[in-house]
Amino acid sequence: MLNVRSVCDLNRQILSNLHRLDRRQFDCVVGIPRSGMLPATILATQLQLPLSDVESYARGVIYDRSGRPVASRRRVLLVDDTSNRGGAMVRAVERIRHNAGSIFRFAVFGPYRGDLSIIDMFCEIVSGPRAFEWNMAKHARLNRWGFDMDGVLCRDPTNEENDDGPRYLRFMRKAGPMFLPKRPVGHIITGRLEKYRNETEYWLRKNGVEFGELHMMQHATKAERMAAGGRGQWKAGIVAQTGAEFFIESCPKQAGIIAREAGVPVWCTRTQALA
């Protein structure tokens, strides 16, 4: 089972473990870009310390609470979101060592396959396979995941646009993108009707979304689909059939149905949480 953590989980772990950090030991917080800048910013704000990133700190650039450059700070709290084998942390230490007097290595999520000595403190170990909300777009396992279309890859149509006619056709050609994965995804499972396959594939190509299979509903009209109901159950069946290990859905109700009936974790983009 894929273990998923949200930005809310990240923040909760930092705040619940804040008492373990003695802020008197640090002059500044340095984040490891890009993912490490999220917890680094939270920590710098909570500890009321200046903030920098690895390259900026190596050049002597550090910013105070107002965003103004400040003088050198030598006692560093070095932060990343996660540390597995420790490569990024080791490289960061080497990059800033010449400017730092002391370096305390902190990762919110600690190594589950590596040596615990590669960091000085972590909050939680999340075993693999795992996925973090802030890194989903580039995850190495995207080819094992399923995605809803409207409300996930692109915005939802308005009521006026959703007319099963010319306005809907215009929407499908011009809908603004939302979540654009950086690797090929396994399955797109959408309540759109099969008759709109050409328009849907055109949008996906135009926006650089590579995918394995596109699953669409077989009803002749929107009215027929609405009368039949059960979109969540239909998606759950496709998820189970394809063996997708994770699904990203826009509708909270459907997300709950898919999670329950397909037995996989489902991320809801509307609630920004697992169903």
C-alpha positions as CSV (number, residue, x, y, z in Angstrom):
1,M,0.0,0.0,0.0
2,L,1.3,3.5,-0.9
3,N,1.9,5.7,2.1
4,V,0.8,9.3,1.4
5,R,1.6,12.4,3.4
6,S,0.1,15.9,2.9
7,V,1.4,19.4,3.5
8,C,-0.9,19.3,6.5
9,D,0.9,16.2,7.8
10,L,4.3,17.9,7.2
11,N,3.2,21.0,9.2
12,R,1.7,18.8,12.0
13,Q,4.9,16.8,12.4
14,I,7.0,20.0,12.6
15,L,4.8,21.6,15.1
16,S,4.4,18.5,17.3
17,N,8.2,18.1,17.4
18,L,9.2,21.7,17.8
19,H,9.9,21.2,21.5
20,R,12.8,18.9,20.6
21,L,14.7,21.7,18.9
22,D,16.6,24.1,21.1
23,R,16.3,27.4,19.2
24,R,19.2,28.8,21.2
25,Q,21.5,26.5,19.3
26,F,20.8,28.1,15.9
27,D,21.5,31.4,14.2
28,C,19.6,30.6,11.0
29,V,17.6,28.0,9.0
30,V,18.9,26.8,5.6
31,G,16.6,24.8,3.4
32,I,17.6,22.3,0.7
33,P,15.8,23.2,-2.5
34,R,13.2,22.6,-3.6
35,S,11.2,20.4,-1.3
36,G,13.2,21.3,1.7
37,M,12.3,25.0,1.4
38,L,8.7,24.2,2.5
39,P,9.6,22.8,6.0
40,A,12.6,25.3,6.3
41,T,10.2,28.2,5.9
42,I,7.8,26.8,8.4
43,L,10.7,26.2,10.9
44,A,12.2,29.7,10.3
45,T,8.8,31.3,11.0
46,Q,8.1,29.2,14.1
47,L,11.6,29.7,15.5
48,Q,11.8,33.3,14.4
49,L,15.2,32.8,12.8
50,P,16.7,34.1,9.5
51,L,16.2,31.9,6.5
52,S,18.4,31.0,3.5
53,D,18.7,28.2,0.9
54,V,21.9,26.2,0.3
55,E,23.3,28.2,-2.6
56,S,22.5,31.5,-1.1
57,Y,24.0,30.6,2.2
58,A,27.2,29.4,0.5
59,R,27.4,32.9,-1.0
60,G,26.8,34.5,2.3
61,V,23.2,35.6,1.6
62,I,20.7,35.2,4.5
63,Y,17.4,37.0,5.0
64,D,15.8,38.1,8.2
65,R,12.0,38.1,9.0
66,S,11.4,41.1,6.8
67,G,13.3,39.7,3.9
68,R,16.3,42.0,4.4
69,P,19.9,40.6,4.0
70,V,21.6,40.0,7.4
71,A,25.2,39.4,8.5
72,S,26.7,36.0,8.5
73,R,25.1,33.3,10.7
74,R,27.2,30.3,11.6
75,R,25.0,28.0,13.6
76,V,22.9,26.3,10.9
77,L,19.7,24.3,11.1
78,L,19.9,22.5,7.8
79,V,16.4,21.3,6.7
80,D,15.0,18.9,4.1
81,D,11.5,17.4,3.8
82,T,12.9,13.8,3.8
83,S,16.2,12.0,3.9
84,N,16.4,8.4,2.6
85,R,19.9,7.5,1.7
86,G,21.2,11.0,2.6
87,G,22.8,12.1,-0.7
88,A,21.1,15.5,-0.8
89,M,22.0,16.2,2.8
90,V,25.6,15.2,2.3
91,R,25.9,17.5,-0.7
92,A,24.3,20.4,1.1
93,V,26.7,20.0,4.1
94,E,29.7,20.0,1.8
95,R,28.4,23.1,0.0
96,I,27.9,25.2,3.2
97,R,30.6,23.8,5.4
98,H,33.0,26.7,4.7
99,N,30.6,29.3,6.0
100,A,29.2,27.4,9.0
101,G,30.5,26.8,12.4
102,S,28.0,24.1,13.3
103,I,25.4,22.2,11.2
104,F,22.4,20.4,12.6
105,R,20.8,18.1,10.0
106,F,17.0,17.9,10.2
107,A,14.5,16.1,8.0
108,V,10.8,15.9,8.7
109,F,10.6,12.3,7.3
110,G,13.5,10.2,8.2
111,P,15.2,7.4,6.2
112,Y,13.4,4.1,6.0
113,R,16.1,2.3,4.0
114,G,19.2,4.1,5.1
115,D,21.5,4.8,8.0
116,L,19.8,6.9,10.7
117,S,23.1,8.6,11.4
118,I,22.9,10.6,8.2
119,I,20.7,13.1,10.0
120,D,20.6,14.5,13.5
121,M,16.8,14.6,13.9
122,F,13.7,13.5,12.1
123,C,10.0,13.5,13.1
124,E,8.6,10.4,11.4
125,I,9.7,7.4,9.3
126,V,7.3,6.7,6.4
127,S,8.0,3.4,4.8
128,G,7.9,2.9,1.1
129,P,6.4,3.1,-1.3
130,R,5.5,6.6,-0.3
131,A,4.2,9.8,-1.9
132,F,4.2,13.4,-0.6
133,E,1.6,15.9,-1.8
134,W,4.3,18.5,-2.8
135,N,6.1,16.0,-5.0
136,M,3.3,14.1,-6.7
137,A,3.7,15.8,-10.1
138,K,7.2,14.2,-10.6
139,H,6.8,11.0,-8.7
140,A,8.6,8.0,-10.1
141,R,5.5,5.8,-9.8
142,L,3.1,7.9,-11.8
143,N,2.8,5.1,-14.3
144,R,1.1,3.1,-11.5
145,W,-1.4,5.8,-10.7
146,G,-4.9,6.8,-12.0
147,F,-6.1,10.4,-12.5
148,D,-9.5,12.0,-12.9
149,M,-9.6,14.6,-15.7
150,D,-11.8,17.6,-14.9
151,G,-10.8,19.2,-11.6
152,V,-7.5,17.4,-11.6
153,L,-5.6,17.7,-14.9
154,C,-7.8,20.7,-16.0
155,R,-10.4,22.8,-14.3
156,D,-14.0,21.8,-14.0
157,P,-16.5,23.2,-16.5
158,T,-19.0,25.7,-15.2
159,N,-22.7,24.9,-15.3
160,E,-23.1,27.0,-18.4
161,E,-20.2,25.2,-20.2
162,N,-21.4,21.8,-19.2
163,D,-24.2,21.7,-21.9
164,D,-23.1,18.5,-23.7
165,G,-23.0,20.7,-26.8
166,P,-21.0,23.6,-28.4
167,R,-20.1,25.3,-25.0
168,Y,-18.7,22.0,-23.7
169,L,-16.7,21.4,-26.9
170,R,-15.2,24.9,-26.5
171,F,-14.4,24.2,-22.8
172,M,-12.6,20.9,-23.7
173,R,-10.4,22.7,-26.2
174,K,-9.5,25.6,-24.0
175,A,-9.7,24.5,-20.4
176,G,-6.9,25.8,-18.3
177,P,-4.5,23.1,-16.9
178,M,-4.2,22.4,-13.2
179,F,-2.1,19.3,-12.2
180,L,0.3,18.6,-15.0
181,P,2.4,15.5,-14.3
182,K,6.1,15.6,-15.3
183,R,6.2,11.8,-16.2
184,P,3.8,9.5,-18.1
185,V,0.8,8.5,-16.0
186,G,-0.7,5.1,-16.0
187,H,-4.4,5.7,-16.4
188,I,-6.8,8.6,-16.9
189,I,-10.2,7.6,-15.7
190,T,-12.8,10.2,-16.4
191,G,-16.6,10.6,-16.3
192,R,-16.4,12.3,-19.8
193,L,-18.3,10.5,-22.5
194,E,-16.5,8.3,-25.0
195,K,-17.8,10.5,-27.9
196,Y,-15.4,13.2,-26.6
197,R,-12.3,11.1,-26.9
198,N,-10.8,13.1,-29.7
199,E,-11.2,16.4,-27.9
200,T,-9.8,15.0,-24.7
201,E,-6.8,13.4,-26.4
202,Y,-6.1,16.7,-28.2
203,W,-6.1,18.6,-24.9
204,L,-3.7,16.1,-23.3
205,R,-1.3,16.3,-26.2
206,K,-1.4,20.1,-26.3
207,N,-0.6,20.2,-22.6
208,G,2.1,17.5,-22.7
209,V,0.4,14.9,-20.6
210,E,1.6,11.4,-21.5
211,F,-0.6,8.5,-20.4
212,G,-1.0,4.8,-20.8
213,E,-4.8,4.4,-21.1
214,L,-7.7,6.8,-21.3
215,H,-10.9,5.3,-19.8
216,M,-14.2,7.1,-20.6
217,M,-17.9,6.4,-20.0
218,Q,-19.9,4.8,-22.7
219,H,-23.2,6.6,-22.4
220,A,-24.5,8.4,-25.5
221,T,-25.5,11.7,-23.7
222,K,-24.9,13.5,-20.5
223,A,-28.6,13.1,-19.6
224,E,-28.2,9.3,-20.0
225,R,-25.1,9.3,-17.8
226,M,-26.7,11.4,-15.1
227,A,-29.8,9.1,-15.1
228,A,-27.5,6.1,-14.7
229,G,-25.5,7.6,-11.8
230,G,-22.7,5.7,-10.1
231,R,-19.7,7.5,-11.5
232,G,-17.8,6.8,-8.4
233,Q,-18.6,3.1,-8.5
234,W,-17.6,3.0,-12.2
235,K,-14.3,4.7,-11.5
236,A,-13.7,2.3,-8.6
237,G,-14.2,-0.6,-10.9
238,I,-11.7,0.7,-13.4
239,V,-9.2,1.4,-10.7
240,A,-9.5,-2.2,-9.4
241,Q,-9.4,-3.6,-12.9
242,T,-6.2,-1.8,-13.9
243,G,-4.5,-2.4,-10.6
244,A,-3.7,1.3,-10.0
245,E,-2.1,1.7,-6.6
246,F,-3.3,5.4,-6.1
247,F,-6.0,7.6,-7.6
248,I,-6.3,11.4,-7.7
249,E,-10.0,12.6,-7.8
250,S,-11.6,16.0,-7.7
251,C,-15.0,15.1,-6.2
252,P,-15.0,14.3,-2.4
253,K,-18.0,12.0,-2.7
254,Q,-16.5,10.0,-5.5
255,A,-13.1,10.0,-3.9
256,G,-14.7,8.3,-0.8
257,I,-16.4,5.7,-2.9
258,I,-13.3,4.9,-4.9
259,A,-11.2,4.5,-1.8
260,R,-13.7,2.3,-0.2
261,E,-14.6,0.1,-3.1
262,A,-11.2,-0.1,-4.9
263,G,-9.3,-0.4,-1.6
264,V,-6.6,2.1,-2.6
265,P,-5.6,5.5,-1.2
266,V,-7.4,8.4,-3.0
267,W,-6.2,12.0,-3.0
268,C,-9.0,14.6,-3.4
269,T,-7.9,17.8,-5.0
270,R,-10.9,19.7,-3.7
271,T,-10.3,18.9,0.0
272,Q,-6.5,18.6,-0.4
273,A,-6.6,15.4,1.7
274,L,-6.9,11.6,1.5
275,A,-10.5,10.4,1.2
